[in-house]
Amino acid sequence: MKFGYFCNSTNWTHKPFHELLDETREIAEYCDQNKWSSIWFTEHHFNHEGMESCTNPLMMGTDTAARTNRIKIGQAANIITFHNPIRLAEDIATLDQLSKGRVEVGVGRGIYGREAIHMNVEADLKDQAKNFRLFEETLTILKKAWTEKFFSHKGEFYTYPSPNFVWQHDMSTPNEEFVDLETNTLKKISVVPKPFRKPHPPLHQVVDGIRSIEWAAQQKINIIMWIPPVKALKIKFEAYKKARSESEKKDVPLGEGVSLVRDMFVANTMEEAKEKAGKHIIDYMKWVCHWRGLGNHMEPDEELPITKGKLDLLSYDFLHKRNLLFGTPEYVTDKIKELKSELNLQNLMVWSNFPGIKHEDCMKSINLFTEKVMPNFKDDLNTEVKKVS
């Protein structure tokens, strides 16, 4: 099993932003030095409240690349519907070159309307079908830009090169690969640089519903999931396995190509974990579940009781038994072993810098996870270290 840190930076206490960056750097450097496989940064905008405070995972990844030597650097995710695809292709490829091929490219469509409508009116989440078409077209352009020396594209949202654009320069040798030699009209363009890893870094899509899971599998894209309890996750893991096996015309093992995010806080006792981090994860879940509700937290055959408010059931005890890796090293180890046994889980990302939590408590938890949980999976860790080196 590979262990990654899901670094969804938060600033609920509104500390100076440079302090938040310093704390994030400490996490990244610690994980790099202590055999973690990867670190993942998020993309959120306009969050003055402080629940989610990382606006640019690529800039955070660039800073991390300069301070680390071996850890993979991922985005969970680049919300590609918010970005010009050419610029995004350049930025990701540049980071992959800077890090000598350590980039893991996460892509997403966006989940917050406040972000989407203001970042790109075409990405407005009120029109889900249009948002998906924009996502699919942007992803197509990214792949073309990375893998083709010269490329063209004509779609609903983007056309490259711009129609009837004349290019003529004494220092640019005319070449029929990219220009009409009679009219000097551009036929194709070339994006620089190309990624370090060929044909491009691995792609991971943040997904939730079965339809998105199957689509990603059909495109041979890895997936990242977060909330559901084990039984509900198994249905989703099996859907991905089935669709990807059909797409690749071979038996893809359960768990291959899937990463799972789990909220984590390791302490010396169960009570200490709840005391130091319980309120903070509940505060964050209230933020998320305001839109999502509690359905994702339920078991497959479980019915959500009718309550006056849709979040009345949301409590530490409600969450803990379902999807929290909160507790002693022994408890957390057992829960991870369950995930591995039931799902053949191969990639686990954990998150612990919740909004409002003290940074020193977060680091103690990460250290306990590193020293007392990860060694229980040492065979997996040793395999991963050999691959990296």
C-alpha positions in Angstrom: 0.0 0.0 0.0 1.2 3.5 -0.9 0.6 6.3 1.7 -0.1 9.8 0.5 -0.9 13.0 2.5 -4.0 14.9 1.3 -3.0 18.5 2.1 -6.3 20.4 2.0 -4.9 23.5 3.7 -7.4 25.3 5.9 -7.3 28.6 7.8 -10.3 28.7 10.1 -8.5 30.8 12.7 -7.4 33.3 10.0 -3.7 33.3 10.8 -1.4 35.2 8.5 -1.2 33.4 5.2 2.6 33.0 5.2 2.2 31.0 8.5 -0.2 28.7 6.8 2.4 28.2 4.0 5.2 27.5 6.5 3.0 24.8 8.1 2.2 23.2 4.8 5.9 23.2 3.9 6.7 21.4 7.2 4.2 18.7 6.4 5.6 18.3 2.9 9.2 18.1 4.0 8.4 15.7 6.8 6.5 13.4 4.4 9.3 13.5 1.9 11.9 12.5 4.5 9.8 9.7 6.1 8.9 7.5 3.1 5.5 8.8 2.3 4.7 8.1 -1.3 2.9 11.4 -2.3 1.4 14.7 -1.2 -1.7 16.2 -2.8 -2.8 19.8 -2.9 -6.3 21.1 -3.5 -7.9 23.9 -5.5 -10.6 26.1 -3.9 -11.5 29.8 -4.4 -13.2 32.7 -2.6 -13.2 30.8 0.7 -12.8 33.8 3.0 -14.3 31.6 5.8 -11.1 29.6 6.0 -12.5 26.1 5.4 -10.4 25.6 2.3 -7.5 27.9 1.6 -5.3 26.4 -1.2 -6.2 28.2 -4.4 -3.3 26.9 -6.6 -2.1 23.3 -6.2 0.5 23.8 -9.0 2.2 26.7 -7.2 2.2 24.7 -4.0 3.6 21.7 -5.9 6.3 23.9 -7.3 7.4 25.1 -3.9 7.3 21.5 -2.7 9.3 20.2 -5.6 12.1 22.7 -4.7 12.2 21.5 -1.1 11.9 17.8 -1.5 13.7 15.0 -3.3 11.6 11.9 -3.8 7.9 12.4 -2.9 5.3 12.4 -5.7 3.4 15.7 -6.0 -0.3 15.5 -6.9 -3.3 17.7 -7.3 -6.6 16.6 -5.8 -7.5 18.3 -7.9 -6.9 20.8 -10.7 -10.4 22.0 -11.5 -9.7 22.0 -15.1 -13.1 23.6 -16.1 -11.8 26.8 -14.5 -8.6 27.0 -16.6 -7.5 27.8 -20.1 -6.4 24.3 -21.3 -3.2 25.5 -23.1 -1.9 27.4 -20.0 -2.8 24.5 -17.7 -1.0 22.0 -20.0 2.1 24.3 -19.9 2.0 24.7 -16.1 1.6 21.0 -15.4 4.3 20.0 -17.8 6.7 22.7 -16.4 6.1 21.3 -12.8 6.8 17.8 -14.1 10.1 19.0 -15.6 11.0 20.9 -12.5 10.4 17.8 -10.3 12.0 15.4 -12.8 8.8 13.4 -13.3 7.2 13.4 -9.9 3.8 14.9 -10.8 0.5 13.0 -10.4 -2.2 15.0 -12.3 -5.5 15.2 -10.5 -8.5 16.6 -12.5 -12.0 17.6 -11.4 -15.1 19.4 -12.6 -15.7 21.5 -9.4 -18.3 21.2 -6.7 -19.0 24.7 -5.5 -21.2 27.0 -7.5 -19.6 30.1 -6.0 -16.3 29.0 -7.5 -17.5 27.8 -10.9 -19.6 30.8 -12.0 -16.8 33.3 -11.1 -13.9 31.3 -12.5 -15.5 30.4 -15.8 -19.0 31.2 -16.8 -19.0 28.1 -19.1 -18.4 26.0 -16.0 -21.5 27.0 -14.2 -22.7 24.0 -12.2 -26.3 24.8 -12.7 -25.8 23.2 -16.2 -24.2 19.9 -15.3 -24.3 18.6 -18.8 -22.4 21.6 -20.2 -19.9 21.5 -17.3 -19.1 17.9 -18.2 -18.7 18.7 -21.9 -16.3 21.4 -20.9 -14.4 19.0 -18.6 -14.1 16.4 -21.4 -13.0 18.8 -24.0 -10.4 20.4 -21.7 -9.0 17.0 -20.8 -8.8 16.1 -24.5 -6.8 19.3 -25.2 -4.4 18.6 -22.3 -3.6 15.2 -23.7 -3.1 16.5 -27.2 -0.8 19.3 -26.0 1.3 16.8 -24.0 1.6 14.0 -26.6 1.6 15.7 -30.1 4.5 17.7 -31.4 1.9 19.9 -33.3 -1.8 19.7 -32.7 -5.1 21.2 -33.7 -8.5 21.1 -32.1 -12.0 22.3 -33.0 -14.6 21.9 -30.3 -17.6 23.5 -28.6 -15.5 25.7 -26.3 -12.0 25.9 -27.9 -10.5 26.1 -31.3 -6.7 25.8 -31.9 -5.1 27.4 -33.7 -7.3 30.4 -34.1 -8.9 30.3 -37.6 -7.2 32.2 -40.4 -4.2 33.2 -38.3 -1.3 34.1 -40.5 2.2 33.3 -39.2 5.3 34.4 -41.0 8.7 35.2 -39.4 12.1 35.2 -40.9 13.5 33.1 -38.1 10.7 30.6 -38.2 11.3 28.0 -40.9 8.1 27.3 -42.9 7.0 23.7 -42.3 3.9 22.0 -43.6 3.6 20.3 -40.2 2.1 23.4 -38.8 1.5 26.0 -41.5 -0.1 26.1 -44.9 2.9 26.9 -47.2 0.8 28.8 -49.7 -1.1 31.1 -47.3 1.1 31.0 -44.2 -2.0 30.2 -42.2 -1.4 28.2 -39.1 -2.7 24.7 -39.2 -1.4 23.5 -35.9 0.3 24.8 -32.7 3.0 23.3 -30.4 3.0 23.5 -26.6 6.3 23.9 -24.8 7.4 22.1 -22.6 6.2 18.6 -22.9 6.1 16.6 -19.7 9.1 14.9 -18.3 7.3 11.6 -18.1 6.1 10.2 -21.4 3.6 10.3 -22.8 2.3 12.3 -19.8 2.0 12.1 -16.0 -0.6 9.7 -14.6 -4.1 11.1 -14.5 -6.5 10.8 -11.5 -10.1 12.0 -11.5 -11.8 13.0 -8.3 -15.2 11.1 -8.5 -18.2 10.3 -6.5 -21.1 8.7 -8.4 -21.1 5.5 -10.4 -21.5 7.3 -13.7 -18.3 9.3 -13.2 -16.5 6.2 -11.9 -17.3 4.2 -15.0 -16.5 7.1 -17.3 -13.0 7.5 -15.8 -12.4 3.8 -16.0 -13.4 3.8 -19.7 -10.9 6.5 -20.3 -8.2 4.5 -18.4 -8.0 7.3 -15.8 -7.3 6.5 -12.2 -9.8 7.7 -9.6 -9.8 9.3 -6.2 -12.7 8.8 -3.7 -13.3 10.1 -0.2 -16.3 9.6 2.1 -18.3 6.4 1.9 -18.0 3.5 4.5 -16.4 0.2 3.4 -19.5 -1.6 2.2 -20.6 1.3 0.0 -17.1 1.8 -1.2 -16.9 -1.9 -2.3 -19.8 -1.3 -4.8 -17.9 1.7 -6.3 -14.5 -0.2 -6.4 -16.2 -3.1 -8.2 -17.9 -0.7 -10.7 -14.5 0.7 -11.5 -12.9 -2.7 -11.8 -15.6 -3.9 -14.2 -15.6 -0.9 -16.4 -11.8 -0.7 -16.6 -11.5 -4.4 -17.2 -13.9 -4.1 -20.1 -12.1 -1.1 -21.5 -8.7 -2.7 -21.3 -10.0 -6.1 -22.4 -8.2 -7.8 -19.5 -8.9 -8.6 -15.8 -8.0 -5.5 -13.8 -7.6 -6.4 -10.1 -10.0 -4.8 -7.6 -8.4 -1.7 -6.1 -6.0 -1.1 -9.0 -6.1 2.5 -10.2 -8.1 3.7 -7.1 -7.0 6.0 -4.3 -9.0 6.5 -1.2 -8.9 9.6 1.0 -9.6 9.1 4.7 -9.7 11.7 7.5 -7.0 10.7 10.0 -6.0 11.7 13.5 -3.7 9.3 15.5 -3.3 9.9 19.3 -2.1 7.9 22.3 -5.7 7.2 23.3 -9.1 7.1 21.6 -10.3 9.8 23.9 -7.4 12.1 23.0 -8.1 11.7 19.3 -11.7 12.8 19.8 -10.8 15.6 22.2 -8.1 17.2 19.9 -9.7 16.7 16.5 -13.3 15.5 16.8 -14.9 19.0 16.8 -12.8 20.1 13.9 -13.7 17.3 11.6 -17.4 17.8 12.5 -17.1 21.5 11.7 -15.7 20.6 8.3 -18.3 18.0 7.6 -21.0 20.5 8.4 -19.5 22.7 5.7 -19.4 19.9 3.1 -22.7 18.2 4.0 -24.6 21.5 3.8 -24.8 20.7 0.1 -24.1 17.0 0.0 -26.3 15.9 2.8 -25.4 12.6 4.7 -26.2 10.1 1.9 -22.5 9.4 1.1 -21.9 8.4 4.7 -24.5 5.7 4.7 -24.2 1.9 4.2 -25.8 0.5 1.0 -29.0 -0.9 2.8 -29.2 1.8 5.4 -32.0 4.3 5.4 -31.4 7.8 6.5 -33.8 8.6 9.3 -36.1 11.6 8.9 -35.0 14.5 11.1 -36.0 18.1 11.4 -32.7 19.3 10.0 -30.8 17.4 7.3 -27.6 17.4 9.4 -29.1 16.5 12.8 -27.5 13.1 12.8 -24.0 14.5 12.1 -21.9 13.8 15.2 -18.5 12.4 16.0 -20.0 9.0 17.0 -22.1 8.9 13.7 -18.9 9.5 11.6 -16.4 7.6 13.6 -17.7 4.1 13.0 -18.2 4.8 9.3 -15.1 6.5 7.9 -12.8 8.1 10.4 -9.2 6.9 11.1 -9.3 8.5 14.5 -7.8 6.8 17.5 -4.8 4.9 18.7 -2.2 3.5 16.3 -3.6 0.0 16.9 -7.1 1.1 16.0 -6.1 3.0 12.9 -3.9 0.1 11.8 -6.9 -2.3 12.1 -9.1 0.0 10.1 -6.6 0.2 7.3 -6.2 -3.5 7.3 -10.0 -3.8 6.9 -9.8 -1.5 3.9 -7.0 -3.5 2.4 -8.8 -6.8 3.0 -12.2 -5.7 1.7 -11.2 -3.5 -1.1 -7.6 -4.6 -1.9 -6.8 -0.9 -1.3 -3.5 0.0 -2.8 -3.4 3.8 -2.4 -4.4 5.5 0.8 -4.3 9.3 1.3 -4.9 10.7 4.7 -5.9 14.2 5.8 -5.3 15.7 9.3 -4.9 19.5 9.1 -8.5 20.1 9.6 -9.9 23.7 10.0 -9.2 24.9 13.5 -6.8 22.1 14.6 -3.5 23.2 16.2 -0.6 22.7 13.8 1.5 21.0 16.6 -1.3 18.5 17.2 -1.5 17.8 13.4 2.3 17.2 13.3 2.2 14.9 16.3 -0.6 12.9 14.6 1.4 12.6 11.4 4.4 11.5 13.3 2.5 8.8 15.2 1.0 7.6 11.9 4.5 7.5 10.4 6.2 5.7 13.3 3.4 3.4 14.6 1.0 2.8 11.7 3.0 2.7 8.5 5.5 0.1 9.7 2.7 -2.4 10.0 2.6 -2.2 6.2 6.4 -2.3 5.8 6.4 -4.8 3.0 4.4 -2.4 0.9 6.6 0.5 1.9 9.8 -1.3 1.0 8.4 -2.2 -2.4 7.5 1.5 -3.0 11.0 2.7 -1.9 12.6 0.3 -4.3 10.4 1.6 -7.2 11.3 5.3 -6.4 15.0 4.7 -6.1 
